[in-house]
Every structure is written in C-alpha cells, then in structure tokens.
C-alpha cells in the first residue's frame, strides 16, 4: 500500500502531531497585506512546512530527535482577514490565545511581520514581564506607515509603546531618522549588525538585557542576503547562521523562551536555500525552547 508523507511540520505521524499529545503548536499565517515593496511572504508558511517534511529530525547539535521528544501539532492555516491589518492582528491574537491557554508552546509562521503582533500579545497576557527579542535588519519603530500603525514597519513600536513590553533588538542596520530619534529618546540600545557580525563577545551583554521569560521574533532579513535572499526587504551586512543559532541557544540555556515567530520569508522559485534555512531555524527554536532547561 502506498503511504503518503503527512503535510504537517516535520511530516510527523498522527501520534506525534496530535493536539492532545504535542507540546508545540505551529500556527501558519499566510498574510502579507501591508507588504508594499515586494509581496509574497504569504507563501512563506507553506514553504517552511513543505521543507520541514524532508529535514533530519535528529538534531546534530542537541543530539536528540526533537519532534519525537516534544510532539509538534500543525494547526490549520489562518485565513487572511482582508478588511485590513488591524482585523488580521485580532484574528491572530484569538488563534494564539487558544494555544497559550492550552499550555502549548506557540511557534507562528508568517507572512509579514504584523502577524507577530497577535501571538506576542497572547503570550504577554500570560508572561507580562517578558522581553521581546526582535531579530531584524530594520528597527520597525515607526508610529505609523501608509496611514496605519498595524503595518509591518511599525511592529516593534507597537510592541514597545502600545503593549508596553520590554524590547531588545538584534541585527539592525536600516532605519529612518524618526526611528533613530525614538531609540535615543527611550534609551533603547539595539545591537547593530555592524557591531556584532562575526563576533560572539557581545552575547553576555545581550543576556543582561533579557528578562527571565523571552519571546523570540525573527524577521529573516536579520540574515545577510547571501544566506537569505528570499525576503522582501534584504539589507547587506547581516548576520550568519552560526551566530544566530549560537545566540538563540545561549538564550535558551540562560532564559526561558516562551514563544516565537518567524516571518518575512518570500520564497524565490527554484532557490530553496532561504526556505531551508528558515525551516531549520524553526526546528532549532523548538529544541532550544523546550529541551535546554
């Protein structure tokens, strides 16, 4: 009898992918309604799930089959609400709340950066003192853009100002003057890519900025375009795989990762390298969050 590989994160058997037994829930959100420069990140979640069905589930670093150890349930794609980004954020929040209240670790796959706002809010309702560790080439601290504060270029401003959450930003190398003034006014200290790329001596300083609970939000533009060209707003001079992975492992060892998202992957047909990197990063995050403490 022909058997088919399940279309879920990891291509897992029903036993490992069931809601009842899994400790992890993956929420795909194929939305890119405010991607004004280059749309296409709506295809990122399905691309990550597709490639996850073919990666090695035995982690070469942790030396364990992460999926078998924790179980990973893949939820149904969240249908976009085309009334506008504010409505979509509310829909993401509602879906994320169900996961958090059920005591599952939530990994959200975007889509554009605004999809992170709903999950961040849901996780913060449980961990109000958490730090949002924002990995991104951009500050995303504009108060509004194109007439709305619910825009992917305003995500970090919403997190810091509207939600009142502690914010640490890493990998930044592109921002406008207004964002720079906000950083100065609020005393934020982003870890600029030019100061940390290729180095590891700053990681202790990073840990000092983090509260006990940490939510990790990854815009794949944090990586150098030589590693991840498939993103809507690539910026030269980014971070590499080993630096990001080592940083997140240190965070998982010294703090508690309570939720995560990966967004802004814009697949390029015939060039799967970016998609595979994002997939492996998602799997690493699950392992770092659940198996290091």
One Martini backbone bead per residue (centre of mass of N, CA, C, O) as a GRO file, in nm:
protein
  293
    1UNK     BB    1   0.096   0.037   0.023
    2UNK     BB    2   0.063   0.364  -0.020
    3UNK     BB    3   0.246   0.627   0.130
    4UNK     BB    4   0.207   0.937   0.286
    5UNK     BB    5   0.324   1.247   0.361
    6UNK     BB    6   0.253   1.452   0.585
    7UNK     BB    7   0.113   1.788   0.605
    8UNK     BB    8   0.347   1.874   0.831
    9UNK     BB    9   0.551   1.947   1.073
   10UNK     BB   10   0.788   1.694   0.981
   11UNK     BB   11   0.607   1.462   0.884
   12UNK     BB   12   0.416   1.343   1.102
   13UNK     BB   13   0.268   1.145   1.292
   14UNK     BB   14  -0.024   1.136   1.461
   15UNK     BB   15   0.108   1.099   1.742
   16UNK     BB   16   0.305   1.363   1.714
   17UNK     BB   17   0.058   1.568   1.582
   18UNK     BB   18  -0.122   1.589   1.817
   19UNK     BB   19  -0.287   1.793   2.031
   20UNK     BB   20  -0.286   1.614   2.290
   21UNK     BB   21   0.049   1.549   2.287
   22UNK     BB   22   0.156   1.814   2.214
   23UNK     BB   23   0.381   2.095   2.303
   24UNK     BB   24   0.349   2.201   2.005
   25UNK     BB   25   0.244   2.490   1.803
   26UNK     BB   26   0.178   2.550   1.462
   27UNK     BB   27   0.118   2.876   1.304
   28UNK     BB   28  -0.015   2.957   1.001
   29UNK     BB   29   0.029   3.294   0.826
   30UNK     BB   30  -0.088   3.396   0.502
   31UNK     BB   31   0.023   3.723   0.531
   32UNK     BB   32   0.068   4.049   0.309
   33UNK     BB   33  -0.102   4.334   0.317
   34UNK     BB   34   0.170   4.545   0.380
   35UNK     BB   35   0.348   4.458   0.126
   36UNK     BB   36   0.468   4.714  -0.076
   37UNK     BB   37   0.731   4.611  -0.219
   38UNK     BB   38   0.721   4.267  -0.174
   39UNK     BB   39   0.532   4.031  -0.224
   40UNK     BB   40   0.505   3.667  -0.076
   41UNK     BB   41   0.497   3.582   0.236
   42UNK     BB   42   0.241   3.401   0.218
   43UNK     BB   43   0.437   3.147   0.124
   44UNK     BB   44   0.617   3.075   0.370
   45UNK     BB   45   0.469   2.863   0.550
   46UNK     BB   46   0.439   2.636   0.335
   47UNK     BB   47   0.743   2.612   0.275
   48UNK     BB   48   0.832   2.523   0.556
   49UNK     BB   49   0.655   2.274   0.578
   50UNK     BB   50   0.758   2.129   0.330
   51UNK     BB   51   1.066   2.115   0.424
   52UNK     BB   52   1.017   1.974   0.704
   53UNK     BB   53   0.957   1.684   0.566
   54UNK     BB   54   1.302   1.666   0.488
   55UNK     BB   55   1.433   1.685   0.747
   56UNK     BB   56   1.627   1.622   1.008
   57UNK     BB   57   1.515   1.525   1.334
   58UNK     BB   58   1.802   1.493   1.411
   59UNK     BB   59   1.996   1.679   1.611
   60UNK     BB   60   2.337   1.762   1.576
   61UNK     BB   61   2.354   1.928   1.853
   62UNK     BB   62   2.147   1.787   2.068
   63UNK     BB   63   2.112   1.478   2.016
   64UNK     BB   64   1.798   1.479   1.912
   65UNK     BB   65   1.460   1.407   1.866
   66UNK     BB   66   1.254   1.657   1.888
   67UNK     BB   67   0.974   1.561   1.792
   68UNK     BB   68   0.964   1.302   1.976
   69UNK     BB   69   0.997   1.464   2.249
   70UNK     BB   70   0.735   1.686   2.202
   71UNK     BB   71   0.567   1.741   1.976
   72UNK     BB   72   0.388   1.853   1.666
   73UNK     BB   73   0.137   2.081   1.596
   74UNK     BB   74  -0.051   2.155   1.305
   75UNK     BB   75  -0.226   2.408   1.209
   76UNK     BB   76  -0.439   2.577   1.055
   77UNK     BB   77  -0.467   2.802   0.843
   78UNK     BB   78  -0.493   3.145   0.857
   79UNK     BB   79  -0.725   3.335   0.742
   80UNK     BB   80  -0.746   3.611   0.584
   81UNK     BB   81  -0.823   3.953   0.665
   82UNK     BB   82  -0.933   4.194   0.421
   83UNK     BB   83  -1.006   4.454   0.596
   84UNK     BB   84  -0.726   4.440   0.760
   85UNK     BB   85  -0.461   4.440   0.976
   86UNK     BB   86  -0.616   4.476   1.243
   87UNK     BB   87  -0.796   4.225   1.200
   88UNK     BB   88  -0.562   4.021   1.173
   89UNK     BB   89  -0.442   4.056   1.451
   90UNK     BB   90  -0.696   3.963   1.602
   91UNK     BB   91  -0.700   3.679   1.481
   92UNK     BB   92  -0.421   3.594   1.587
   93UNK     BB   93  -0.484   3.632   1.885
   94UNK     BB   94  -0.709   3.424   1.911
   95UNK     BB   95  -0.544   3.178   1.818
   96UNK     BB   96  -0.314   3.209   2.030
   97UNK     BB   97  -0.478   3.188   2.289
   98UNK     BB   98  -0.557   2.887   2.261
   99UNK     BB   99  -0.266   2.785   2.292
  100UNK     BB  100  -0.175   2.917   2.558
  101UNK     BB  101  -0.419   2.810   2.736
  102UNK     BB  102  -0.315   2.501   2.658
  103UNK     BB  103   0.000   2.485   2.712
  104UNK     BB  104   0.151   2.573   2.448
  105UNK     BB  105   0.394   2.607   2.225
  106UNK     BB  106   0.439   2.893   2.014
  107UNK     BB  107   0.469   2.881   1.649
  108UNK     BB  108   0.491   3.134   1.416
  109UNK     BB  109   0.407   3.161   1.061
  110UNK     BB  110   0.500   3.372   0.822
  111UNK     BB  111   0.459   3.623   0.677
  112UNK     BB  112   0.434   3.911   0.800
  113UNK     BB  113   0.507   4.101   1.084
  114UNK     BB  114   0.211   4.153   1.194
  115UNK     BB  115   0.153   3.854   1.287
  116UNK     BB  116   0.309   3.887   1.568
  117UNK     BB  117   0.118   4.059   1.749
  118UNK     BB  118  -0.083   3.849   1.847
  119UNK     BB  119   0.110   3.644   1.987
  120UNK     BB  120   0.249   3.843   2.174
  121UNK     BB  121  -0.003   3.922   2.330
  122UNK     BB  122  -0.082   3.636   2.429
  123UNK     BB  123   0.185   3.577   2.583
  124UNK     BB  124   0.180   3.840   2.762
  125UNK     BB  125  -0.073   3.758   2.930
  126UNK     BB  126   0.113   3.541   3.081
  127UNK     BB  127   0.400   3.725   3.030
  128UNK     BB  128   0.433   4.053   3.119
  129UNK     BB  129   0.774   4.048   3.163
  130UNK     BB  130   0.865   4.005   2.894
  131UNK     BB  131   1.088   3.968   2.632
  132UNK     BB  132   1.145   4.105   2.312
  133UNK     BB  133   1.325   3.935   2.065
  134UNK     BB  134   1.440   4.128   1.787
  135UNK     BB  135   1.502   4.003   1.464
  136UNK     BB  136   1.643   4.257   1.244
  137UNK     BB  137   1.725   4.492   1.000
  138UNK     BB  138   1.490   4.649   1.135
  139UNK     BB  139   1.323   4.846   1.365
  140UNK     BB  140   1.011   4.903   1.346
  141UNK     BB  141   0.939   5.227   1.484
  142UNK     BB  142   0.703   5.330   1.359
  143UNK     BB  143   0.394   5.471   1.427
  144UNK     BB  144   0.341   5.486   1.109
  145UNK     BB  145   0.213   5.350   0.784
  146UNK     BB  146   0.005   5.423   0.547
  147UNK     BB  147  -0.216   5.501   0.790
  148UNK     BB  148  -0.085   5.272   0.992
  149UNK     BB  149   0.011   5.080   1.283
  150UNK     BB  150  -0.063   4.806   1.114
  151UNK     BB  151   0.256   4.751   1.029
  152UNK     BB  152   0.558   4.606   0.952
  153UNK     BB  153   0.704   4.902   1.025
  154UNK     BB  154   0.554   4.894   1.345
  155UNK     BB  155   0.592   4.655   1.543
  156UNK     BB  156   0.793   4.751   1.768
  157UNK     BB  157   0.623   4.993   1.858
  158UNK     BB  158   0.384   4.829   1.957
  159UNK     BB  159   0.536   4.662   2.165
  160UNK     BB  160   0.662   4.905   2.332
  161UNK     BB  161   0.414   5.111   2.351
  162UNK     BB  162   0.130   4.966   2.347
  163UNK     BB  163   0.225   4.706   2.529
  164UNK     BB  164   0.484   4.760   2.720
  165UNK     BB  165   0.740   4.607   2.628
  166UNK     BB  166   1.025   4.457   2.638
  167UNK     BB  167   1.313   4.552   2.423
  168UNK     BB  168   1.523   4.359   2.194
  169UNK     BB  169   1.765   4.436   1.937
  170UNK     BB  170   1.887   4.248   1.642
  171UNK     BB  171   2.066   4.332   1.338
  172UNK     BB  172   2.065   4.623   1.281
  173UNK     BB  173   2.071   4.842   0.946
  174UNK     BB  174   1.772   4.994   0.924
  175UNK     BB  175   1.671   5.347   0.938
  176UNK     BB  176   1.515   5.620   1.040
  177UNK     BB  177   1.516   5.916   1.202
  178UNK     BB  178   1.267   5.868   1.379
  179UNK     BB  179   1.372   5.605   1.501
  180UNK     BB  180   1.632   5.718   1.619
  181UNK     BB  181   1.491   5.917   1.814
  182UNK     BB  182   1.340   5.703   1.975
  183UNK     BB  183   1.584   5.553   2.081
  184UNK     BB  184   1.702   5.797   2.232
  185UNK     BB  185   1.456   5.871   2.412
  186UNK     BB  186   1.420   5.557   2.534
  187UNK     BB  187   1.703   5.400   2.563
  188UNK     BB  188   1.775   5.226   2.340
  189UNK     BB  189   1.994   4.918   2.254
  190UNK     BB  190   2.079   4.819   1.979
  191UNK     BB  191   2.222   4.548   1.794
  192UNK     BB  192   2.426   4.616   1.563
  193UNK     BB  193   2.559   4.460   1.298
  194UNK     BB  194   2.839   4.611   1.285
  195UNK     BB  195   2.906   4.513   1.601
  196UNK     BB  196   2.844   4.169   1.566
  197UNK     BB  197   2.949   4.060   1.319
  198UNK     BB  198   3.149   3.776   1.374
  199UNK     BB  199   3.068   3.781   1.684
  200UNK     BB  200   3.060   3.677   2.061
  201UNK     BB  201   3.128   3.911   2.291
  202UNK     BB  202   2.804   4.018   2.330
  203UNK     BB  203   2.617   3.799   2.473
  204UNK     BB  204   2.623   3.890   2.770
  205UNK     BB  205   2.488   4.162   2.716
  206UNK     BB  206   2.229   4.050   2.609
  207UNK     BB  207   2.135   3.888   2.860
  208UNK     BB  208   2.111   4.147   3.044
  209UNK     BB  209   1.843   4.250   2.874
  210UNK     BB  210   1.692   3.996   2.980
  211UNK     BB  211   1.444   3.840   3.088
  212UNK     BB  212   1.331   3.539   3.191
  213UNK     BB  213   1.126   3.591   2.967
  214UNK     BB  214   1.118   3.495   2.607
  215UNK     BB  215   1.043   3.641   2.297
  216UNK     BB  216   1.087   3.526   1.959
  217UNK     BB  217   1.151   3.750   1.677
  218UNK     BB  218   1.182   3.661   1.322
  219UNK     BB  219   1.338   3.829   1.072
  220UNK     BB  220   1.506   3.710   0.793
  221UNK     BB  221   1.668   3.986   0.744
  222UNK     BB  222   1.895   3.939   0.957
  223UNK     BB  223   2.018   3.808   0.737
  224UNK     BB  224   2.218   3.771   0.500
  225UNK     BB  225   2.163   3.765   0.159
  226UNK     BB  226   2.358   3.519   0.115
  227UNK     BB  227   2.153   3.339   0.291
  228UNK     BB  228   1.879   3.545   0.255
  229UNK     BB  229   1.715   3.652  -0.030
  230UNK     BB  230   1.410   3.563   0.068
  231UNK     BB  231   1.316   3.888   0.097
  232UNK     BB  232   1.165   4.197   0.078
  233UNK     BB  233   1.412   4.345   0.279
  234UNK     BB  234   1.708   4.349   0.196
  235UNK     BB  235   2.032   4.374   0.378
  236UNK     BB  236   2.336   4.443   0.400
  237UNK     BB  237   2.526   4.307   0.669
  238UNK     BB  238   2.452   4.046   0.807
  239UNK     BB  239   2.389   3.755   0.952
  240UNK     BB  240   2.466   3.432   1.050
  241UNK     BB  241   2.387   3.119   1.135
  242UNK     BB  242   2.581   3.064   1.382
  243UNK     BB  243   2.518   3.318   1.539
  244UNK     BB  244   2.212   3.285   1.574
  245UNK     BB  245   2.213   3.001   1.696
  246UNK     BB  246   2.396   3.063   1.938
  247UNK     BB  247   2.225   3.282   2.062
  248UNK     BB  248   1.964   3.109   2.105
  249UNK     BB  249   2.095   2.903   2.285
  250UNK     BB  250   2.175   3.091   2.514
  251UNK     BB  251   1.890   3.178   2.576
  252UNK     BB  252   1.781   2.887   2.640
  253UNK     BB  253   1.985   2.842   2.882
  254UNK     BB  254   1.928   3.135   3.052
  255UNK     BB  255   1.634   3.128   2.949
  256UNK     BB  256   1.282   3.154   2.873
  257UNK     BB  257   1.118   3.033   2.602
  258UNK     BB  258   0.761   3.125   2.528
  259UNK     BB  259   0.799   3.218   2.221
  260UNK     BB  260   0.747   3.231   1.849
  261UNK     BB  261   0.868   3.377   1.533
  262UNK     BB  262   0.848   3.362   1.164
  263UNK     BB  263   0.929   3.605   0.905
  264UNK     BB  264   0.958   3.728   0.567
  265UNK     BB  265   0.931   3.495   0.374
  266UNK     BB  266   1.017   3.503   0.010
  267UNK     BB  267   0.991   3.297  -0.218
  268UNK     BB  268   1.212   3.148  -0.464
  269UNK     BB  269   1.197   2.999  -0.741
  270UNK     BB  270   1.446   2.743  -0.733
  271UNK     BB  271   1.539   2.870  -0.427
  272UNK     BB  272   1.562   2.692  -0.119
  273UNK     BB  273   1.766   2.800   0.097
  274UNK     BB  274   1.592   2.994   0.267
  275UNK     BB  275   1.375   2.787   0.349
  276UNK     BB  276   1.565   2.592   0.495
  277UNK     BB  277   1.669   2.785   0.705
  278UNK     BB  278   1.392   2.853   0.834
  279UNK     BB  279   1.328   2.562   0.910
  280UNK     BB  280   1.573   2.507   1.095
  281UNK     BB  281   1.513   2.739   1.287
  282UNK     BB  282   1.244   2.638   1.390
  283UNK     BB  283   1.357   2.371   1.507
  284UNK     BB  284   1.564   2.496   1.695
  285UNK     BB  285   1.368   2.663   1.869
  286UNK     BB  286   1.223   2.424   1.990
  287UNK     BB  287   1.470   2.299   2.126
  288UNK     BB  288   1.564   2.548   2.293
  289UNK     BB  289   1.290   2.586   2.451
  290UNK     BB  290   1.244   2.260   2.559
  291UNK     BB  291   1.565   2.114   2.598
  292UNK     BB  292   1.763   2.312   2.796
  293UNK     BB  293   1.581   2.315   3.097
   0.00000   0.00000   0.00000
